[in-house]
């Protein structure tokens, strides 16, 4: 079993370009689409989880501007996390202009959105800016950086990131792009598209 280490590092964002260790979203689930690549970096500073996604794709769509809207229909990157010993997991989803969707629950059908006030604490830094993008033809390279305060995991028994053990997965999707796609860090072996599949999460261990 491979356990992905999440290093503890100073957490200034936007990131200066320091590479803490890139990981490919190397699995194309349910469909195969050429010309799309994505990878991610994850680390923490003790009080927040920090993410940076790198994406190259043939089209960018990002029309959802309200938090907790349908960002998965846009050019979207996602992080799902289930702390050890918990039955609920968190999903944090970001479109290419930094709009956030976040919720927790035990499965796709039983989820509670994080309130708008909580989402204001999530910092995002999209390289493409924050104005809506209806259809930007590619190839387009973009990045998305995010800071998720540990306090947003308050439903968990522990919000101390140092030494936290968890399971999770990382995704890139675009359900309403001209060529929908579903990339992931760990493969999702379901019969139809469903990232809400914690049985296929991989192991994470925070330093």
C-alpha positions in Angstrom: 0.0 0.0 0.0 1.4 3.4 -1.0 0.7 6.2 1.4 0.9 9.7 0.0 2.8 12.0 2.3 1.5 15.5 2.7 4.5 17.6 3.7 4.5 20.4 6.3 5.8 23.6 4.7 5.4 27.4 5.0 2.1 28.1 3.3 2.4 31.5 1.5 0.0 31.8 -1.4 0.2 32.6 -4.3 3.0 30.1 -4.3 6.4 31.3 -5.3 6.8 28.3 -7.7 8.3 26.0 -5.1 7.6 22.4 -6.0 6.7 20.2 -3.0 6.2 17.2 -5.3 3.8 17.0 -8.3 1.4 14.1 -8.7 -0.3 13.3 -12.0 -4.1 12.9 -12.4 -3.1 10.0 -14.6 -6.4 8.0 -14.7 -9.0 8.8 -17.3 -12.2 7.3 -16.0 -15.2 6.2 -18.2 -14.0 8.1 -21.3 -10.7 8.8 -22.9 -10.0 12.3 -24.2 -6.8 13.4 -25.8 -5.1 16.7 -25.2 -5.9 17.0 -21.4 -3.4 16.7 -18.6 -3.5 17.7 -15.0 -1.4 17.4 -11.9 -1.5 18.7 -8.4 0.7 19.6 -5.4 -0.5 19.4 -1.8 1.1 20.5 1.5 0.1 22.1 4.8 1.3 24.7 7.2 -0.3 23.3 10.3 -3.4 25.4 10.1 -4.5 25.0 6.5 -4.3 22.6 3.6 -2.7 24.1 0.5 -3.3 22.9 -3.0 -2.0 23.8 -6.4 -3.4 22.3 -9.6 -1.7 22.5 -13.0 -4.0 21.9 -16.0 -3.6 21.8 -19.8 -6.8 21.3 -21.8 -8.4 22.0 -25.2 -11.2 24.2 -23.9 -11.9 26.3 -20.8 -15.4 27.0 -19.6 -16.0 28.8 -16.3 -19.4 30.4 -16.0 -20.4 29.7 -12.4 -19.5 32.7 -10.3 -21.5 31.9 -7.1 -20.0 29.7 -4.4 -21.7 26.3 -4.1 -23.0 26.5 -7.7 -22.4 23.8 -10.4 -18.7 24.3 -10.7 -18.3 20.6 -11.9 -19.9 21.6 -15.1 -17.0 24.0 -15.8 -13.3 23.4 -16.2 -13.0 22.1 -12.6 -10.5 20.6 -10.2 -11.5 18.8 -7.0 -10.2 17.4 -3.7 -12.1 14.9 -1.6 -10.9 14.1 2.0 -12.0 11.6 4.6 -10.1 11.9 8.0 -9.3 8.6 9.5 -12.0 7.2 11.7 -14.7 9.3 10.1 -17.7 8.1 8.0 -18.2 11.4 6.4 -15.9 13.0 3.7 -15.4 16.5 2.5 -15.5 17.6 -1.2 -13.9 20.8 -2.2 -14.4 21.7 -5.9 -13.0 24.7 -7.8 -13.6 26.0 -11.3 -10.9 27.7 -13.3 -11.9 31.2 -12.0 -11.8 30.2 -8.4 -15.5 29.6 -7.5 -15.8 27.1 -4.7 -18.2 24.3 -3.9 -17.8 22.4 -0.6 -19.9 19.9 1.3 -19.6 17.0 3.7 -21.5 13.7 4.1 -21.3 10.0 3.8 -22.1 9.6 0.1 -23.3 11.5 -3.0 -27.0 11.6 -1.8 -26.4 12.7 1.8 -24.4 15.9 1.7 -24.5 19.1 3.6 -23.1 22.2 1.9 -20.6 24.3 3.9 -22.3 27.7 4.6 -21.4 30.7 2.6 -19.7 32.3 5.6 -17.3 29.3 5.9 -16.5 29.4 2.2 -15.3 33.0 2.5 -12.4 31.6 4.5 -11.2 29.5 1.5 -8.6 31.4 -0.5 -8.3 30.8 -4.3 -5.8 32.1 -6.8 -6.8 31.3 -10.4 -4.2 32.1 -13.0 -7.0 32.9 -15.5 -8.6 35.6 -13.3 -12.1 35.7 -11.9 -14.2 36.9 -14.9 -16.6 34.3 -16.4 -15.2 32.3 -19.4 -17.9 31.0 -21.7 -15.6 29.3 -24.2 -11.9 29.8 -24.4 -10.4 27.5 -27.1 -7.1 25.8 -26.4 -4.7 24.5 -25.7 -4.9 26.5 -22.5 -2.6 26.0 -19.6 -3.9 27.3 -16.2 -3.3 26.9 -12.5 -5.5 27.1 -9.5 -4.1 27.5 -5.9 -6.3 27.1 -2.9 -5.9 27.4 0.9 -8.5 25.4 3.0 -8.4 26.3 6.7 -8.4 23.2 8.9 -11.3 24.8 10.9 -13.6 23.9 8.0 -13.1 20.2 8.9 -14.7 20.9 12.3 -17.1 18.0 11.7 -14.1 15.7 12.2 -12.9 14.7 15.6 -9.5 16.4 15.0 -8.7 19.5 13.0 -5.0 19.3 13.8 -3.3 18.7 10.5 0.1 17.6 11.9 0.1 13.8 11.9 -3.4 13.6 10.4 -4.1 10.3 8.6 -6.9 10.3 6.0 -8.1 9.0 2.7 -8.9 11.0 -0.4 -8.8 11.6 -4.1 -8.0 14.4 -6.5 -9.9 15.1 -9.7 -10.2 17.1 -12.9 -13.5 17.2 -14.7 -15.7 19.3 -17.1 -19.1 17.9 -17.4 -20.4 20.5 -19.8 -17.3 21.0 -21.9 -17.4 20.0 -25.6 -15.5 16.8 -24.5 -16.5 15.9 -21.0 -13.7 14.2 -19.1 -13.0 12.7 -15.6 -9.4 12.5 -14.6 -8.3 11.3 -11.1 -5.3 10.5 -9.0 -6.6 7.1 -8.0 -8.8 5.2 -10.5 -12.5 5.2 -9.8 -13.8 1.7 -10.8 -17.6 2.4 -11.1 -19.8 1.6 -14.0 -20.7 5.3 -14.6 -19.2 8.7 -13.7 -19.2 9.1 -9.9 -16.4 10.8 -8.0 -18.3 10.3 -4.8 -16.8 6.9 -4.3 -14.8 6.8 -1.1 -14.1 3.1 -1.6 -11.6 4.2 -4.2 -9.8 6.9 -2.2 -6.1 6.6 -1.6 -4.2 7.0 1.7 -2.9 10.3 2.8 -0.6 11.1 5.8 0.1 14.6 6.9 3.6 15.2 8.3 
